[in-house]
Amino acid sequence: MTKMGLHSEEFLHAIMQKQLRLSAGIASVFIIIIAVVPILNLFLPDVMNAQFAFGLTLTWFVLGLAIFPVLIALAMVYVRQSNAFEDEVFSMVDASTLPSADVVAPDAIPAPATATGEAPTPTSSEAAQAAH
Amino acid sequence: MAGVDTIPLMFVVGIVLATIGLGIYATRLSRTASDFYVAGRGVNALWNSSAISGEYLSAASFMGIAGMLMKFGYDVLWYAVGYAAGYVFLLLFIAGPLRRFGAYTIPDFAEGRFDSSGMRKLAVIFALSISFFYMMPQMKGAGITLAQLLKTPYWVGVFVVGTVITLNVILGGMKGITFTQAFQYWVKMFAISIPIFVLMTVFGHYGTQVSTGGSPESVAPPITETATYKFPQAGTLKMTSDGTIVPETDVKAKVNTYDAEGIVVKKEKVAYTGGAPVNLTKGQLVTFATPVKVQLNAGMTMPNYTKSEKWLHPFGPFTSKYVNPADPVSVKWVPLLYTYSLIIALLCGTAGLPHILVRFYTNPDGRSAKRTTLLVIGMLSLFYIFPAMWGSMGRNVIPSLYANGGTDLVTILLPTKLSSPLWGQIFSGITSAGAFAAFMTTFSGLLVSASSAFAHDIYGRILRPEASPESRLKAFKVAAAGVGLAAMSLGLLVQNFDINMLVGWAFAIGASTYFPLLLMGAWWRRLTKSGAVAGMLGGGLAAIGSVLFTMAVDKGWIAQPASGFLNTLLVQPAIWTVPLALGLMVFVSLATQNQVPADIRLKMLKLHAPESLGLKADYITD
């Protein structure tokens, strides 16, 4: 695979498209699940209002209980895939175009985060204040 | 229910003292300005997600959903689902990019994304208006709950909660409230869950409550003993049988009479004399012009009780309020329209609340912002299962709340129906503490977000960009005192307004302004400043206009439109105001492509490239 420059148009296009595709895919599953409930309520009232479980009707069971684990599951799938993609990004980009720790990018006001993805070290003014 | 309830009072005092104590404790840990604003960014995901959930679960969630569900039934389940599901949108499209961009507030994002200080000003105005509209119902919740529990006047609750939280924010800042908010999520979770499990062992489980409350045999319970109920201003009484009422004082009222199909056949304005019995017939709806105590005589059935199948089934009284019963098209489609518009408002509105968005900055990076959001979705999902259990049990166990529209107090009063008065008071105390935790956390989150709009955006960026961190901190404290006082004064004014109307207002404005700005700003690089301004102003003004119109109708200043569709679109405007805002953004942006910032590629890269690539630049450098 050819590596892309960090500031290249193709790199930006690649990461945005990939992330948008992931988000939009999960969003459409999520929107369909939510949007279909009122439609079914309107057109299949006998099914939706039938006793289902624990004394709840099917539609009450879906909206009052079952939908919550579904939300959590969709969110978990998204976070897992999105993080996997973030790891992959590192191998897509040409390392020589990355800002290194000792060269401050012109647009970056404080020091950039370390390459390990840890929390940024305190900037000098922050450190100075903490010392007060 | 005579006199002050000592045990609930002790619980409420306990939660207030714990809040103050945690605020003071946290102050010692909060030293720098960035600690103060954003908890030093070093807050871990579990802690931060508890804090976000704690801040989000307001009076509307803790008391409002259960009360509305008791009153209206199935349709209100959408509130619980929508409040939780809004975070899925936030997670998919907004949390990661917003955190990576390094913007502390939405105004920061607005300015940074468009290189325009004008955008910051516009965003600040919307941040403040959403915050103030959302603070008012919290104040009202505090006022009425304290009035119920401690028999204090309304203003005492507003003043006590307002003062405690304002001082807490001034002393502890964001770090102080992060501790408090996180702690109070668990207080609320405990208070909404444990007592209902105990109650279910006594009164029957969730399914039993729902099927009993919705069974065809479920009819309005008879009033066996004559009793007096306090009706607020504009309080309504819908007769479920023929019967006699006795207003204690002179009062003016409107009386609507309906036929069997629910069509109004007579509207009259009447003046009742204090002490004189009034005979009413089944189906009549009385609206009192001023607050009044009314005696409901034995022999009639509980007023305002919803018919069983309408309560249990979708498209019940809540979504079909504006249906024209004579028109089959209206009967079929208006409730569906209402449902979809409500869903859109809740899903998009969550992503447009400034006090929630600000919290994403407390994550160290986009990855932890996503992890935090995932945890929040889990925590909120767990919480939102419970309000419906309270509401459905309240319908069967404490139907007297229907009489004067007091169903909002169901979480507070239901435990008092336990046969042991001591345990009843203890569990009522636990839920009262949970309710107080709800007002206090949401109010403090809004107070921090409004105060930092003044200190960080207006003072620090617009008025005195050269201000030192110390003077900004001072500005924050002054702003917090001012905003706190303003919120208390506004809270005093809204005693007679409906909590849900005010919450709905905040959600509608958020959904039609911030949500489109963030969604399009993060994902569409051709969005221009003019496009964003047009969309936010168009969507925001349309939403505000609709709600103002609804209020004017409610007050009787304007005649209600005849069409059920039109009414629904004005009461729940999100279904057209959100697409309007998005559409304006697209059209105006396409016409003003020369305004796209020259470094848009770098901005987009910052929004979407993982932090590991080393592009991050935070806005707060002090």
Boltz contact constraints between the chains, C-beta under 6 A:
constraints:
  - contact:
      token1: [A, 12]
      token2: [B, 601]
      max_distance: 6.0
  - contact:
      token1: [A, 12]
      token2: [B, 604]
      max_distance: 6.0
  - contact:
      token1: [A, 12]
      token2: [B, 605]
      max_distance: 6.0
  - contact:
      token1: [A, 15]
      token2: [B, 608]
      max_distance: 6.0
  - contact:
      token1: [A, 16]
      token2: [B, 608]
      max_distance: 6.0
  - contact:
      token1: [A, 23]
      token2: [B, 92]
      max_distance: 6.0
  - contact:
      token1: [A, 23]
      token2: [B, 93]
      max_distance: 6.0
  - contact:
      token1: [A, 26]
      token2: [B, 92]
      max_distance: 6.0
  - contact:
      token1: [A, 27]
      token2: [B, 92]
      max_distance: 6.0
  - contact:
      token1: [A, 30]
      token2: [B, 88]
      max_distance: 6.0
  - contact:
      token1: [A, 38]
      token2: [B, 336]
      max_distance: 6.0
  - contact:
      token1: [A, 38]
      token2: [B, 339]
      max_distance: 6.0
  - contact:
      token1: [A, 41]
      token2: [B, 314]
      max_distance: 6.0
  - contact:
      token1: [A, 42]
      token2: [B, 336]
      max_distance: 6.0
  - contact:
      token1: [A, 49]
      token2: [B, 313]
      max_distance: 6.0
  - contact:
      token1: [A, 54]
      token2: [B, 207]
      max_distance: 6.0
  - contact:
      token1: [A, 55]
      token2: [B, 207]
      max_distance: 6.0
  - contact:
      token1: [A, 55]
      token2: [B, 208]
      max_distance: 6.0
  - contact:
      token1: [A, 55]
      token2: [B, 211]
      max_distance: 6.0
  - contact:
      token1: [A, 56]
      token2: [B, 207]
      max_distance: 6.0
  - contact:
      token1: [A, 56]
      token2: [B, 210]
      max_distance: 6.0
  - contact:
      token1: [A, 63]
      token2: [B, 77]
      max_distance: 6.0
  - contact:
      token1: [A, 63]
      token2: [B, 81]
      max_distance: 6.0
  - contact:
      token1: [A, 64]
      token2: [B, 77]
      max_distance: 6.0
  - contact:
      token1: [A, 64]
      token2: [B, 388]
      max_distance: 6.0
  - contact:
      token1: [A, 67]
      token2: [B, 81]
      max_distance: 6.0
  - contact:
      token1: [A, 68]
      token2: [B, 381]
      max_distance: 6.0
  - contact:
      token1: [A, 71]
      token2: [B, 85]
      max_distance: 6.0
  - contact:
      token1: [A, 71]
      token2: [B, 88]
      max_distance: 6.0
  - contact:
      token1: [A, 71]
      token2: [B, 377]
      max_distance: 6.0
  - contact:
      token1: [A, 71]
      token2: [B, 381]
      max_distance: 6.0
  - contact:
      token1: [A, 72]
      token2: [B, 377]
      max_distance: 6.0
  - contact:
      token1: [A, 72]
      token2: [B, 378]
      max_distance: 6.0
  - contact:
      token1: [A, 72]
      token2: [B, 381]
      max_distance: 6.0
  - contact:
      token1: [A, 75]
      token2: [B, 88]
      max_distance: 6.0
  - contact:
      token1: [A, 75]
      token2: [B, 91]
      max_distance: 6.0
  - contact:
      token1: [A, 75]
      token2: [B, 374]
      max_distance: 6.0
  - contact:
      token1: [A, 75]
      token2: [B, 377]
      max_distance: 6.0
  - contact:
      token1: [A, 79]
      token2: [B, 370]
      max_distance: 6.0
  - contact:
      token1: [A, 79]
      token2: [B, 374]
      max_distance: 6.0
  - contact:
      token1: [A, 86]
      token2: [B, 610]
      max_distance: 6.0
  - contact:
      token1: [A, 89]
      token2: [B, 610]
      max_distance: 6.0
  - contact:
      token1: [A, 90]
      token2: [B, 612]
      max_distance: 6.0
  - contact:
      token1: [A, 98]
      token2: [B, 613]
      max_distance: 6.0
  - contact:
      token1: [A, 98]
      token2: [B, 614]
      max_distance: 6.0
  - contact:
      token1: [A, 99]
      token2: [B, 614]
      max_distance: 6.0
  - contact:
      token1: [A, 108]
      token2: [B, 617]
      max_distance: 6.0
  - contact:
      token1: [A, 109]
      token2: [B, 617]
      max_distance: 6.0
  - contact:
      token1: [A, 109]
      token2: [B, 621]
      max_distance: 6.0
  - contact:
      token1: [A, 110]
      token2: [B, 618]
      max_distance: 6.0
  - contact:
      token1: [A, 110]
      token2: [B, 621]
      max_distance: 6.0
  - contact:
      token1: [A, 112]
      token2: [B, 614]
      max_distance: 6.0
  - contact:
      token1: [A, 113]
      token2: [B, 611]
      max_distance: 6.0
  - contact:
      token1: [A, 113]
      token2: [B, 616]
      max_distance: 6.0
  - contact:
      token1: [A, 117]
      token2: [B, 611]
      max_distance: 6.0
  - contact:
      token1: [A, 117]
      token2: [B, 612]
      max_distance: 6.0
  - contact:
      token1: [A, 119]
      token2: [B, 364]
      max_distance: 6.0
  - contact:
      token1: [A, 123]
      token2: [B, 621]
      max_distance: 6.0
  - contact:
      token1: [A, 125]
      token2: [B, 622]
      max_distance: 6.0
  - contact:
      token1: [A, 126]
      token2: [B, 32]
      max_distance: 6.0
  - contact:
      token1: [A, 129]
      token2: [B, 32]
      max_distance: 6.0
  - contact:
      token1: [A, 130]
      token2: [B, 32]
      max_distance: 6.0
